[in-house]
Each structure stands twice: as structure tokens, then as C-alpha cells.
Amino acid sequence: MRRLFVVSVAMLWSAVAAFAAEPIGSYKVEGANPGGKGQYTGTVSVTKTGETYQVIWVVLGTRYVGTGIGNKDFLAVSYKSGNDTGLALYSADGGNWVGVWTYAGGKELGPETWKRN
């Protein structure tokens, strides 16, 4: 019985640690363009690159590459794809991330949610 308790506590602790971890991982992404001009879905992956993060979205066959800074609580990302550039800001939501983004020079925000795979 004691062993079962120890194993259960260890499993619970690792689940809690995963939710309090850095944003590294793979996600399903859902969002809307700034000003509510169209919704989209896709994937996003986040890897640690020294003191920064590399963020790669694939949305409707287009690949967006970003550089992020942050920690287990927030992530700020600038991104580029062709002539498109912009900025996004996310906060941790359990094991997921929620945020807003805009194009460079934009005046409106679009919401975006990352759900961990």
C-alpha cells in the first residue's frame, strides 16, 4: 500500500512539474487573424536555443519561424515568413499557452491558443 502511495505521489508530482515547465514542446494551434478576419488552425513547436526559444508554426501550409524570450510564465515571440513579420505574447495556462499577436505595424490583435499534444 505504501509503495502504491509513493508511486501515485511521484506521478502527480511529474504531472504538476510538466504544467509548470517552460514552453518547450509540440502543440495544436487555434487562432484568429487580427480584427477577427478569419480563423485558422495548425501546429506549433517550441525548442530551447540557448537563452531563447525557436518557435515554428505551420498554418495552412505556410511556415512561420520565430524567436522567443520568456520562461514558465510568459513567452514573447517575434516571427517572420516571407514579407510577413509580427509579434506575439503568450501566458501559461496549465500545460497550454494563450495569447495575442499582431502583424508588424498592426493596430489590432488576434487571439491564439496552443494546446499541448
N, C-alpha and C positions, 0 to 999 in steps of 0.2 A: 504494500500500500504506500509506503514512504517513497519507494522508487517511482511509482506512478505519479505521485505528487511532485517530485523533483523534475521529472520529465515534463509534466504539464506546465510547471513554472518556467522551465527553460524554453519551451515552445512559445509561451505567452511573451516572455521577455524578448525573444528574437522577432516576434511579430511587432511588438512595440518599437523595437530598435529600427526595423525596416520603415515604419511610418515616420520616424524622427531622423531619417537618413538624408544625405544630400540628394539632389535630384537625378542622380545617375540612374539610367535605365531606359526601357522602351515603353512607349505609351501609344494609346489611340488618342487622336486629337479631334476635337469638335470646336467649331467657332463660327463667327460671322464677320464679314468684312466691316470696316468702319462705316458708321452711318446706317447699319442694317442692310447693306446692299449685297445680299447673297450669303448663304451659309455654305460650309464646307466640312469635310471630314478627311482624315488621313492618318499618318503616323508621324511620330517624332522620337528621336533617340538623343540621349544626352550622355556624353562621356567627359571624364575629367582630363584636362590638358594642362598640367602644372597647376597654377593658381586660378585658371579659368576653366570654362566648360565649352565644349563644342556641341552645338545644338543643330540637328539636321531634321528638317520637316520634309515630308513628301506629301503633297496635296495636289490632287487631280493631275498626277504625273509630273508635277513641277517640283524640283528640289531646291529648298531654301537652306542656306548654310549660315549659322550664326555663331557669335562668340558671346558667352555669358559670364557674369560675375555674380557671386552670391554665396549662399550657404544652405543649411537645412530649413531656413525660414523663408527666404526670398531668392528670386533669380531675375536679373535684368539681362536682356539679350538684344544685341544689335544684329540684324540679318541682312543678307543680300542674295538676290537671284536675278541674274541679268542686269537690267537697269532698275529693278525694284530694290529699295532699301527701306529699312524701318527699325522700329524699337518696340520691345515687348517687356512687360513687367509681370511677374507671377509671384504668388504666395502659396505656401504649402497648405494642403487641405487633406490631412491624413496622409495616405500614400499617393495622393494625386496632387495636381497643381492647377490653380485657377488664376486667370489674369486678363490683361487687356493689352492691345497692341495698336500701332498706327504706322502708316507709311511715313517716310521722311517728308517733312513739311506738312504733314496731315493736321487737320483741325478736329477730327472725330476719332473715337476709339471703337475698336471691335473687341468683343469678349472671346476668350479662348479657354478651353478646359483640356487638361491632359489626364487621361485615366490609365493607370499603370496596367501593363499586360500581365 
